[in-house]
Amino acid sequence: MPKFNRNALRSVAFACLFSGVASAVLMPHAALAQPATAVRGLPDFTDLVDQVGPSVVNIRTAEKVSTRPNANGMDEEMLEFFRRFGVPIPGMPRPSRPQQPQQQEEEVPRGVGSGFILTPDGFLMTNAHVVEGADEVIVTLADKREFKAKIIGADKRTDVAVVKIDATGLPAVKVGDVSRLRVGEWVMAIGSPFGLESTVTAGIVSAKQRETGDYLPFIQTDVAINPGNSGGPLINMRGEVVGINSQIYSRSGGFMGISFAIPMDEAIRVSEQLRTSGRVTRGRIGVQIGPVTRDVAESIGLGKPQGALISSVEAGSPADKAGMEAGDIITRFDGKPIEKVADLPRLVGNTKPGSKSTVTIFRRGAARDLSITIAEVEPDKLSAKVVGRVEKPKASAAAQQIGLSVADLTEAQKKDLKLKGGVVVASAADAAARAGLREGDIILSIANTEVSGVKEFESVLAKADKSKPINLLYRRGEWAQYALIRPGR
């Protein structure tokens, strides 16, 4: 517990007292007589806690890891030292022949999160990152009953997961209408921060439609959210769940006044697919896109910076078949305006694969409508095909400065991935990791220069100005995006 400055506290208290006395002396009698009802009181959350609290659960996860039995309390590294150099282990007889301790599986706790009851027959909702990699999921209800849960499905892109416990007659939450949510209104969260079950915090909605993800516009609040709150409900004053607490902005790892929740309408849409098929299907059209700057919009006659600028079209993709070209600006999708670049992947992703849509593009000063048949995104297609085959090459001096190690794609991989060039990330650390790169990503260009292989990548990187951010275009899954690497940080 930090030590407080008592002199400072006294000063503050004295200043407040003095200020209050002064204002009382100078305040007219008529002002003193103002009724207290003129000031709106703070909300009372007690009824909401009684109403929603029984629907909130604690989620513990564990994973199985292989271990070797230790001798005499020694750690594995010390035992390996004795084995490697043939030194007898203290307190144990020398074996007549080498013996290898048998591996054992041990369940190790992974983490603690939160969740809530979606239906009375045992379907629960939480975050995908809460249950990711778990071999066992334990759900504790508000009445202290514990159940082993089955993971029905998890969607990393939206961070939504559905799990099932074998129970009936459970107190399910009421789902609220996110469209009625207003900035400035009071909301409440219930969860298990740092494992402290049934913790209640409250605040206001700070913003809506906050862009922090590819497929989700988040609800921003100032409700205190900490590790362990993930997956818990965000509740309005009507006792309805309007979001799933998912992320925080933090420089220290703890709450700093900014937290984000997944809108419940988006979460319900995802959960319905997970409950039906265990996975989420999304649409794709096969374009790489970027923002439209004000200068570009004015120079081509678009008027204002809106839409999504097509930087490239995948050969044979729905966009290619529909006649889209690099340089086109997509301004509408199925009649819905594309105000910013993030709107397009969200609208396309929410469209059922196989359906026909109308895309409005702006090309050479005129708008035109194109008909397009939506294809299906294959989750993590690129990473799944490449990661397992990436060797760990030694990084060059220039690559080491930004924490990257890359490898050439084989001709078979290029053909399979329909790429002419590029390099695959074998490992990412330091500046590269901070920029969001990870193993399996395909780097297409660096410093505005396309790269065909490792030699060209290292040549371009060596000439780049390391005192400035280095732009890098990479692909992950079916989508391409830019990253800015800052070597100096």
C-alpha positions in Angstrom: 0.0 0.0 0.0 1.6 3.4 -1.0 2.4 5.9 1.7 0.3 9.1 1.6 1.7 12.5 2.2 -0.2 13.6 5.3 0.8 17.2 5.0 -0.6 17.2 1.4 -3.8 15.6 2.7 -4.1 18.2 5.4 -3.5 21.0 2.9 -6.2 19.6 0.6 -8.7 19.2 3.5 -7.9 22.7 4.8 -8.3 24.2 1.4 -11.7 22.5 0.9 -12.9 23.6 4.3 -11.7 27.1 3.7 -13.3 27.2 0.3 -16.5 25.8 1.7 -16.6 28.4 4.5 -15.8 31.2 2.1 -18.5 30.2 -0.3 -21.0 29.9 2.5 -20.2 33.4 3.7 -20.4 34.9 0.2 -23.4 32.9 -1.0 -26.7 34.8 -1.0 -29.4 33.4 1.3 -31.7 32.7 -1.7 -29.0 30.4 -3.2 -28.6 28.5 0.1 -32.3 27.8 0.1 -32.2 26.0 -3.3 -33.7 22.5 -2.9 -31.5 19.4 -3.1 -33.6 18.0 -5.8 -32.0 20.4 -8.3 -28.9 18.1 -8.3 -29.2 14.7 -9.9 -28.1 12.0 -7.5 -25.8 9.1 -8.3 -27.4 5.8 -9.3 -27.9 2.9 -6.9 -26.6 -0.4 -8.4 -27.7 -2.7 -5.5 -30.8 -4.0 -7.3 -28.9 -4.6 -10.5 -26.3 -6.6 -8.6 -29.1 -8.7 -7.1 -30.7 -9.2 -10.5 -27.7 -10.0 -12.7 -25.1 -11.3 -10.1 -26.5 -14.9 -10.1 -25.9 -15.0 -13.9 -22.2 -14.2 -13.7 -19.7 -17.1 -13.5 -16.0 -17.5 -12.7 -14.0 -19.5 -15.2 -10.7 -21.2 -14.4 -8.7 -23.0 -17.1 -5.8 -25.5 -17.0 -3.6 -27.2 -19.5 -1.7 -30.5 -19.5 2.1 -30.2 -19.6 4.7 -33.0 -19.7 6.9 -33.2 -16.6 9.7 -35.4 -15.4 9.8 -36.6 -11.7 12.5 -34.8 -9.8 14.9 -36.4 -7.4 15.7 -34.9 -4.0 13.8 -31.8 -4.8 16.3 -30.8 -7.6 15.1 -28.8 -10.6 15.2 -30.4 -14.0 18.3 -28.3 -15.1 20.4 -29.6 -12.2 19.3 -33.2 -12.9 20.2 -32.8 -16.5 23.7 -31.6 -15.5 24.3 -34.8 -13.4 23.0 -37.0 -16.3 25.0 -35.2 -19.0 28.4 -35.6 -17.2 27.7 -39.0 -15.6 27.9 -37.7 -12.1 25.9 -39.7 -9.5 22.9 -37.9 -8.3 23.4 -37.2 -4.6 21.4 -39.5 -2.3 20.6 -42.0 -5.1 22.5 -45.2 -6.1 24.2 -45.2 -9.5 22.0 -47.3 -11.8 23.6 -50.3 -13.6 22.3 -48.9 -16.9 21.1 -45.5 -18.0 17.6 -44.9 -17.0 15.4 -42.2 -18.5 12.7 -40.8 -16.1 9.3 -41.3 -17.5 7.4 -38.2 -18.6 4.2 -37.5 -16.7 1.3 -35.2 -17.6 0.4 -32.6 -15.0 -2.5 -30.1 -15.2 -1.2 -26.6 -14.6 -3.5 -23.6 -14.0 -3.5 -21.2 -17.0 -5.6 -18.3 -15.8 -8.9 -17.0 -14.5 -11.6 -15.2 -16.3 -15.3 -14.4 -16.2 -18.4 -15.3 -18.1 -22.2 -15.2 -17.9 -25.1 -17.6 -18.5 -26.6 -17.2 -21.9 -29.4 -19.8 -21.7 -31.0 -21.7 -18.8 -29.8 -25.0 -20.2 -26.1 -24.3 -19.6 -24.7 -22.3 -22.6 -22.3 -19.6 -21.3 -20.5 -16.8 -23.1 -17.0 -15.6 -22.4 -13.9 -14.3 -24.4 -12.0 -16.6 -26.8 -8.7 -15.6 -25.2 -10.0 -16.9 -21.8 -10.4 -20.5 -23.0 -7.7 -20.5 -25.7 -5.3 -23.5 -25.3 -7.2 -24.8 -22.3 -7.4 -28.6 -21.8 -9.9 -28.2 -18.9 -12.4 -25.4 -18.2 -13.9 -25.2 -14.7 -17.0 -23.0 -14.2 -18.0 -21.8 -10.8 -21.5 -20.4 -10.4 -22.5 -17.6 -8.0 -24.0 -20.3 -5.6 -20.5 -21.9 -5.5 -21.4 -25.0 -7.6 -18.6 -26.1 -9.9 -18.9 -27.7 -13.4 -16.5 -29.0 -16.0 -17.3 -27.1 -19.2 -17.1 -28.1 -22.8 -15.8 -25.5 -25.3 -18.5 -25.3 -28.0 -16.6 -22.9 -30.2 -14.3 -19.9 -30.1 -13.8 -17.1 -32.6 -10.4 -15.3 -32.3 -11.3 -12.5 -34.6 -14.1 -11.2 -32.4 -12.8 -12.7 -29.2 -16.1 -14.5 -28.5 -16.4 -18.0 -27.1 -19.3 -20.3 -26.1 -18.9 -23.0 -23.5 -21.5 -25.5 -22.2 -22.1 -27.0 -18.7 -24.4 -29.9 -17.8 -27.0 -28.0 -15.9 -30.6 -26.7 -16.3 -32.8 -24.1 -14.8 -29.9 -21.6 -14.7 -30.5 -17.8 -14.3 -29.8 -16.5 -17.8 -29.1 -12.8 -18.5 -31.3 -10.5 -20.4 -29.7 -9.2 -23.6 -30.0 -5.5 -24.2 -30.4 -3.4 -27.4 -27.0 -1.9 -28.1 -28.5 0.7 -30.5 -30.2 2.3 -27.5 -26.9 2.6 -25.6 -25.9 6.3 -25.3 -22.5 7.9 -24.6 -22.5 9.1 -21.0 -25.0 6.6 -19.6 -24.1 4.5 -16.5 -23.0 0.9 -16.9 -21.8 -1.8 -14.5 -19.4 -4.7 -14.8 -19.3 -7.9 -12.7 -16.4 -10.3 -12.9 -13.3 -11.8 -11.2 -10.4 -9.4 -11.5 -7.2 -11.0 -10.2 -9.4 -14.0 -9.1 -11.6 -11.9 -6.8 -15.0 -13.4 -7.6 -18.2 -11.4 -8.0 -16.4 -8.0 -8.0 -18.7 -5.1 -9.1 -17.4 -2.0 -10.8 -19.3 0.9 -12.5 -18.7 3.8 -14.8 -20.1 5.4 -17.9 -20.0 4.8 -21.6 -17.1 6.8 -22.9 -17.6 6.2 -26.6 -19.3 3.9 -29.1 -18.1 2.4 -32.4 -14.5 2.7 -31.2 -12.3 1.2 -33.9 -9.8 -1.2 -32.4 -10.4 -4.4 -34.3 -11.0 -5.7 -37.9 -14.5 -7.0 -37.3 -15.8 -5.1 -34.2 -16.6 -1.6 -33.3 -16.0 -1.6 -29.5 -17.9 0.1 -26.7 -15.4 2.2 -24.7 -16.1 2.8 -21.0 -14.3 4.0 -17.9 -15.5 1.0 -15.9 -12.6 -0.5 -13.9 -11.6 -3.7 -15.8 -8.5 -5.7 -14.8 -7.1 -9.1 -15.7 -9.8 -11.7 -14.7 -12.7 -9.4 -15.8 -12.3 -10.7 -19.4 -15.5 -12.4 -20.5 -17.7 -10.8 -17.9 -20.9 -8.8 -18.8 -21.3 -5.0 -19.2 -24.7 -4.2 -17.9 -26.9 -1.2 -18.4 -29.2 0.4 -15.8 -32.1 -1.8 -17.0 -30.2 -4.9 -15.9 -29.5 -5.9 -19.6 -26.2 -7.1 -20.9 -25.0 -4.8 -23.6 -21.4 -6.0 -24.0 -18.7 -8.5 -23.1 -15.7 -6.9 -21.3 -12.7 -7.8 -23.4 -9.8 -5.4 -23.5 -8.1 -2.5 -21.6 -5.7 0.2 -22.6 -2.8 0.0 -20.2 0.8 0.9 -19.9 1.2 -0.9 -16.6 -1.0 -4.0 -17.0 -3.6 -2.6 -14.8 -6.7 -0.4 -15.3 -6.0 3.1 -16.5 -9.5 4.4 -17.1 -10.0 3.0 -20.6 -11.7 -0.3 -21.2 -13.4 -1.9 -24.2 -16.4 -4.2 -24.5 -17.7 -6.3 -27.4 -21.1 -5.1 -28.4 -23.7 -7.7 -27.5 -25.5 -7.7 -30.9 -22.2 -8.7 -32.6 -21.5 -11.2 -29.9 -24.9 -12.9 -30.2 -24.5 -13.2 -34.0 -21.2 -14.9 -33.5 -22.5 -17.1 -30.7 -25.4 -18.4 -32.8 -22.9 -19.6 -35.5 -20.7 -21.2 -32.8 -23.6 -23.0 -31.3 -24.8 -24.2 -34.7 -21.5 -25.3 -36.3 -18.7 -24.6 -33.8 -17.1 -22.1 -36.2 -17.9 -18.7 -37.8 -18.1 -18.3 -41.5 -17.2 -15.0 -43.1 -17.3 -13.5 -46.5 -14.4 -12.2 -48.6 -14.0 -10.6 -51.9 -10.2 -10.8 -52.4 -9.0 -7.2 -52.3 -6.3 -5.4 -50.4 -7.5 -2.0 -49.3 -6.2 1.2 -47.6 -7.6 4.5 -46.5 -8.6 7.4 -48.7 -6.7 10.5 -47.7 -8.1 14.0 -48.1 -5.6 14.9 -50.8 -6.4 11.9 -52.9 -10.2 12.4 -52.5 -9.9 16.0 -53.7 -7.5 15.3 -56.5 -9.8 12.6 -58.1 -13.0 14.4 -57.6 -14.4 12.2 -54.8 -15.1 15.3 -52.7 -14.4 14.0 -49.2 -12.2 11.3 -47.8 -14.4 8.2 -47.6 -14.5 4.7 -48.8 -11.8 2.0 -49.1 -9.0 2.3 -51.7 -8.2 -0.9 -53.5 -4.4 -1.4 -53.6 -4.5 -4.8 -55.3 -7.0 -7.4 -56.5 -6.3 -11.1 -56.0 -6.3 -13.0 -59.3 -9.4 -15.2 -59.7 -11.1 -13.7 -56.7 -14.7 -12.5 -56.6 -13.5 -8.9 -56.9 -11.4 -9.9 -60.0 -14.4 -11.6 -61.6 -16.6 -8.6 -60.8 -14.2 -6.3 -62.7 -12.6 -4.4 -59.8 -9.2 -2.8 -60.4 -6.4 -1.5 -58.3 -7.1 2.2 -57.7 -10.9 1.8 -57.5 -12.5 3.2 -54.3 -15.3 1.2 -52.8 -17.9 3.7 -51.5 -20.9 1.4 -50.8 -21.5 -2.2 -50.1 -25.1 -3.5 -50.6 -26.3 0.1 -50.3 -24.5 0.8 -47.0 -21.9 3.6 -47.1 -18.3 2.9 -46.5 -17.3 6.0 -44.4 -13.9 4.6 -43.4 -11.7 1.7 -44.5 -12.6 -0.5 -41.5 -16.2 -0.6 -42.5 -15.6 -2.7 -45.6 -14.1 -5.9 -44.1 -16.8 -5.8 -41.4 -19.7 -5.6 -43.9 -18.1 -8.2 -46.2 -17.2 -10.5 -43.3 -20.8 -10.4 -42.0 -22.2 -11.4 -45.5 -23.0 -15.1 -46.0 -20.6 -16.7 -48.5 -22.3 -17.6 -51.8 -24.7 -14.7 -51.7 -24.7 -11.9 -54.3 -24.0 -8.3 -53.3 -23.8 -5.0 -55.1 -20.6 -3.0 -54.7 -20.4 0.7 -55.6 -17.0 1.9 -56.8 -15.6 5.3 -57.8 -13.3 5.0 -60.8 -11.9 7.9 -62.9 -14.4 10.5 -61.8 -17.6 8.4 -62.0 -19.4 5.9 -59.7 -20.6 2.5 -61.0 -22.3 -0.5 -59.5 -20.8 -4.0 -59.8 -22.4 -7.3 -58.9 -20.2 -9.7 -56.9 -20.6 -13.2 -55.4 -19.1 -13.4 -51.9 -16.6 -16.1 -51.2 -15.7 -17.7 -47.8 -12.7 -16.8 -45.7 -10.6 -19.8 -44.8 -9.5 -19.1 -41.2 -5.7 -18.7 -40.8 -5.1 -20.3 -44.2 -1.7 -18.8 -44.8 -0.3 -19.3 -41.3 -1.5 -22.9 -41.1 0.3 -23.8 -44.4 3.5 -22.0 -43.7 4.3 -22.0 -40.0 5.0 -25.7 -39.8 7.6 -25.6 -42.5 9.5 -22.5 -41.5 13.1 -23.1 -40.5 14.8 -20.8 -38.1 17.4 -19.1 -40.3 20.1 -16.8 -38.8 18.9 -13.2 -39.0 21.1 -10.6 -40.7 22.5 -7.7 -38.7 19.9 -5.4 -40.2 17.1 -7.8 -39.4 18.3 -8.3 -35.9 18.0 -4.6 -35.3 14.2 -4.8 -35.7 13.9 -8.3 -34.2 13.0 -10.2 -37.4 14.1 -13.5 -38.8 12.7 -14.4 -42.2 12.9 -17.2 -44.7 12.2 -17.7 -48.4 9.0 -19.2 -49.6 9.3 -22.4 -51.6 8.0 -22.4 -55.1 5.2 -24.8 -54.0 4.2 -22.4 -51.2 4.1 -19.5 -53.6 1.9 -21.5 -56.0 -0.3 -22.7 -53.2 -0.6 -19.2 -51.7 -0.9 -17.5 -55.1 2.0 -15.2 -54.4 4.8 -14.0 -56.8 7.2 -13.3 -54.0 7.6 -12.3 -50.3 9.3 -13.8 -47.3 7.8 -15.6 -44.3 8.4 -14.5 -40.7 10.3 -17.3 -38.8 10.4 -15.3 -35.6 9.5 -11.8 -34.4 10.8 -10.0 -31.3 11.5 -6.5 -30.0 10.4 -3.8 -32.5 8.9 -6.3 -34.9 6.8 -7.9 -32.2 5.7 -4.5 -30.9 4.5 -3.7 -34.4 2.3 -6.8 -34.3 4.2 -9.2 -36.5 4.3 -12.8 -35.6 5.6 -16.2 -36.9 3.9 -17.2 -40.1 3.1 -13.7 -41.4 4.1 -13.2 -45.1 6.0 -9.9 -45.7 5.2 -8.6 -49.2 7.0 -5.3 -49.1 9.2 -3.2 -46.9 9.9 0.6 -47.1 7.5 0.8 -50.1 9.6 -1.8 -52.0 8.2 -5.3 -53.0 10.5 -8.1 -52.0 10.9 -11.4 -53.9 13.0 -13.2 -51.3 15.3 -12.9 -48.3 18.3 -11.4 -50.2 16.2 -8.5 -51.5 14.4 -8.1 -48.2 17.8 -7.7 -46.4 19.1 -5.4 -49.1 16.2 -3.0 -48.8 16.2 -3.2 -45.0 19.9 -2.4 -44.9 19.4 0.8 -46.9 16.4 1.9 -44.9 16.7 4.8 -42.5 16.6 3.2 -39.0 16.0 6.5 -37.3 12.5 6.7 -38.8 9.5 4.2 -38.8 9.8 1.6 -41.5 6.5 0.7 -43.2 6.0 -3.0 -44.0 3.1 -4.7 -45.8 2.3 -8.2 -44.7 -0.4 -10.8 -45.1 -2.0 -12.9 -42.3 -4.8 -15.2 -43.2 -6.6 -13.8 -46.2 -6.0 -10.1 -45.3 -3.1 -7.7 -45.9 -2.2 -4.9 -43.6 0.6 -2.4 -43.0 2.8 -2.3 -39.9 5.2 0.5 -38.8 8.4 -0.8 -37.2 10.2 1.7 -35.0 13.8 0.4 -34.5 14.8 3.0 -32.1 12.2 2.1 -29.4 
